[in-house]
Amino acid sequence: MDLFRLCSYFCILFVAILLPVSAAEPGASSNQTINDQFVVKLPPEWSNFPVNSYAGMATGIMDNNDITNVITIKVFQNMNCSDVAEENLKVNLEDFNAKTGIAAMSEPVFGNDTVTQYGKYPDGKTSHLFLRLIDGNVVAVFGSYETMEDAKAKADEFTAIAASVIPLHPSVYEQCLVENQKPTPAPTTTYKPRPVPTVSNTIAPTEAPVS
């Protein structure tokens, strides 16, 4: 009986220690609405602030426990209308890199609607860039790291945050809707020509007088 009681105590102790840990893990990150622009899933110790990035106004999110860990999020218009996802992503990636001045260090890795790449900022820091196509929007998430090793060490956390971003509004002007517009179909009614009136009485020509 004493052995059974001892085992029961161990089981209760085991559950008491592990339950708070396992219960805390699923709720570690939660959705936050940022500036009425997008929703992003962030750990509770992260905060957000407006930034003026290379590509215009964007939002920075920062780990308050590690203020060097800052990720920038920007939502901008889709710059290509190709039906081929990889080609579409490639055009948007090149356009974004040109605007931000990022020099590509790695080959882009394409997903179904995402592309990731490591690059170099003009100040020499390493960029981890993630683009995602959502309707007329391109979600761009990019981080700045001292070295490639730093960027890769944060890759899992970076990708989890980047993949969670959902724009709240469609693109202001979706150029693909215009470019992919089909011509207006011809009316289905058959054309009926207007009837031409017939002349029932004909007048004989006047005979020339005989001289």
C-alpha positions as CSV (number, residue, x, y, z in Angstrom):
1,M,0.0,0.0,0.0
2,D,2.9,2.3,0.9
3,L,4.4,1.7,-2.6
4,F,1.1,2.6,-4.2
5,R,0.8,5.8,-2.2
6,L,4.4,6.7,-3.1
7,C,3.7,6.2,-6.8
8,S,0.5,8.4,-6.5
9,Y,2.5,11.2,-4.9
10,F,5.1,11.0,-7.7
11,C,2.3,11.1,-10.3
12,I,0.7,14.2,-8.7
13,L,4.1,15.9,-8.4
14,F,4.8,15.1,-12.1
15,V,1.5,16.5,-13.3
16,A,1.8,19.6,-11.1
17,I,5.2,20.5,-12.5
18,L,4.5,19.8,-16.2
19,L,0.9,21.0,-16.5
20,P,1.7,24.7,-16.2
21,V,4.4,24.4,-18.8
22,S,2.3,22.5,-21.3
23,A,-0.7,24.8,-20.7
24,A,1.4,27.9,-21.2
25,E,2.9,26.8,-24.5
26,P,-0.2,26.9,-26.8
27,G,-1.1,30.4,-25.7
28,A,2.4,31.8,-25.9
29,S,1.7,33.7,-29.1
30,S,-1.5,35.6,-29.9
31,N,-3.0,37.7,-32.7
32,Q,-2.4,41.4,-32.6
33,T,-4.0,44.0,-34.8
34,I,-1.4,46.5,-35.9
35,N,-2.5,50.0,-37.0
36,D,-5.7,48.6,-38.6
37,Q,-3.4,47.4,-41.4
38,F,-2.8,43.7,-40.6
39,V,-3.0,41.0,-38.0
40,V,0.1,39.3,-36.8
41,K,0.7,36.5,-34.3
42,L,3.2,37.7,-31.7
43,P,4.5,36.4,-28.4
44,P,3.3,38.6,-25.4
45,E,6.6,40.3,-24.8
46,W,6.7,41.8,-28.3
47,S,5.6,45.4,-29.1
48,N,5.1,47.4,-32.3
49,F,6.0,50.9,-33.5
50,P,5.8,52.9,-36.8
51,V,9.0,53.0,-38.8
52,N,10.1,54.7,-42.0
53,S,11.7,51.8,-43.9
54,Y,13.6,51.8,-47.2
55,A,10.3,51.1,-49.0
56,G,8.1,53.7,-47.3
57,M,6.1,53.7,-44.1
58,A,6.0,50.3,-42.3
59,T,5.6,48.8,-38.9
60,G,8.4,47.5,-36.7
61,I,7.8,44.7,-34.2
62,M,10.4,44.2,-31.4
63,D,11.2,41.6,-28.8
64,N,11.2,43.7,-25.6
65,N,13.6,41.2,-24.0
66,D,16.0,41.5,-26.9
67,I,15.8,45.0,-28.4
68,T,18.2,44.1,-31.2
69,N,15.6,41.6,-32.6
70,V,13.5,43.9,-34.7
71,I,11.4,42.8,-37.7
72,T,9.8,45.2,-40.1
73,I,6.4,44.5,-41.8
74,K,5.1,46.3,-44.9
75,V,2.0,45.6,-47.0
76,F,2.2,46.9,-50.6
77,Q,0.6,46.4,-54.0
78,N,1.2,43.3,-56.1
79,M,3.5,44.4,-59.0
80,N,2.8,41.5,-61.4
81,C,-0.2,39.8,-62.8
82,S,1.3,36.5,-64.0
83,D,-0.8,33.4,-63.4
84,V,2.5,31.5,-62.7
85,A,3.1,32.0,-59.0
86,E,6.9,31.7,-59.1
87,E,7.1,34.3,-61.9
88,N,4.8,36.6,-60.0
89,L,6.8,36.2,-56.8
90,K,10.1,36.8,-58.6
91,V,8.9,40.1,-60.0
92,N,7.7,41.3,-56.6
93,L,10.9,40.1,-55.0
94,E,13.1,41.9,-57.5
95,D,11.0,45.1,-57.2
96,F,11.2,45.1,-53.4
97,N,14.9,44.4,-53.4
98,A,15.5,47.3,-55.8
99,K,13.4,49.7,-53.6
100,T,15.2,48.7,-50.4
101,G,18.6,48.3,-51.8
102,I,19.0,44.7,-50.7
103,A,21.7,42.8,-52.6
104,A,20.7,39.1,-52.8
105,M,23.1,36.7,-51.1
106,S,21.1,33.5,-51.5
107,E,18.9,32.0,-54.2
108,P,15.2,32.7,-53.5
109,V,13.3,29.7,-52.0
110,F,9.8,29.7,-53.6
111,G,6.7,28.2,-51.9
112,N,3.1,28.2,-53.2
113,D,2.6,31.8,-52.5
114,T,5.7,32.8,-50.6
115,V,9.4,33.4,-51.3
116,T,12.3,33.8,-48.8
117,Q,15.8,35.1,-49.3
118,Y,18.9,36.2,-47.4
119,G,20.4,39.4,-48.6
120,K,22.7,42.3,-47.7
121,Y,21.6,45.8,-46.6
122,P,23.6,48.8,-47.8
123,D,24.9,49.2,-44.2
124,G,26.4,45.7,-44.4
125,K,23.9,43.9,-42.1
126,T,22.2,40.7,-43.2
127,S,18.6,40.8,-44.3
128,H,16.1,37.9,-43.9
129,L,13.3,38.6,-46.3
130,F,9.9,36.9,-46.6
131,L,7.3,37.9,-49.2
132,R,3.8,36.5,-49.4
133,L,1.1,37.1,-52.0
134,I,-2.5,37.6,-50.7
135,D,-4.9,38.8,-53.4
136,G,-3.8,42.3,-54.5
137,N,-1.4,42.6,-51.5
138,V,2.2,41.7,-51.0
139,V,3.2,41.1,-47.4
140,A,6.9,41.9,-47.0
141,V,8.5,40.9,-43.7
142,F,12.2,41.7,-43.3
143,G,14.7,41.6,-40.4
144,S,18.1,43.2,-39.9
145,Y,20.8,41.0,-38.3
146,E,24.5,41.6,-37.7
147,T,25.6,38.4,-39.4
148,M,24.2,35.5,-41.4
149,E,24.7,33.3,-38.3
150,D,22.4,35.6,-36.3
151,A,19.8,35.6,-39.0
152,K,19.8,31.8,-39.3
153,A,19.6,31.5,-35.5
154,K,16.4,33.5,-35.5
155,A,15.0,31.9,-38.7
156,D,12.3,29.7,-37.1
157,E,10.9,32.6,-35.0
158,F,11.2,35.0,-38.0
159,T,9.3,32.7,-40.4
160,A,6.6,31.9,-37.8
161,I,5.9,35.6,-37.4
162,A,6.2,36.4,-41.1
163,A,3.8,33.6,-42.2
164,S,1.1,34.8,-39.7
165,V,0.7,38.2,-41.2
166,I,-2.8,38.8,-42.7
167,P,-3.7,42.1,-44.4
168,L,-7.0,43.6,-43.2
169,H,-7.7,45.5,-46.4
170,P,-7.4,44.7,-50.1
171,S,-5.0,46.6,-52.3
172,V,-6.2,50.1,-53.0
173,Y,-5.7,49.6,-56.7
174,E,-5.5,46.0,-57.9
175,Q,-3.9,46.3,-61.3
176,C,-4.4,42.6,-62.1
177,L,-8.2,43.1,-62.1
178,V,-7.8,45.6,-64.9
179,E,-5.2,43.7,-66.9
180,N,-7.1,40.4,-66.7
181,Q,-10.4,41.9,-67.6
182,K,-12.2,40.1,-70.4
183,P,-13.7,42.1,-73.3
184,T,-17.4,42.9,-73.1
185,P,-19.2,40.1,-74.9
186,A,-21.3,41.1,-78.0
187,P,-25.0,41.3,-77.5
188,T,-26.8,37.9,-78.1
189,T,-29.7,39.4,-80.0
190,T,-29.6,38.9,-83.8
191,Y,-29.3,41.9,-86.0
192,K,-32.3,42.4,-88.2
193,P,-31.8,44.9,-91.1
194,R,-34.4,47.6,-91.6
195,P,-36.8,46.7,-94.4
196,V,-36.4,48.7,-97.6
197,P,-39.7,49.9,-99.1
198,T,-40.6,48.7,-102.6
199,V,-42.0,51.0,-105.3
200,S,-45.2,49.4,-106.8
201,N,-45.8,51.8,-109.7
202,T,-43.0,52.3,-112.1
203,I,-42.9,55.3,-114.5
204,A,-41.9,54.6,-118.1
205,P,-39.2,56.9,-119.4
206,T,-40.3,59.7,-121.7
207,E,-39.6,59.0,-125.3
208,A,-37.4,61.4,-127.0
209,P,-39.3,63.6,-129.7
210,V,-38.8,62.6,-133.3
211,S,-37.6,65.5,-135.4
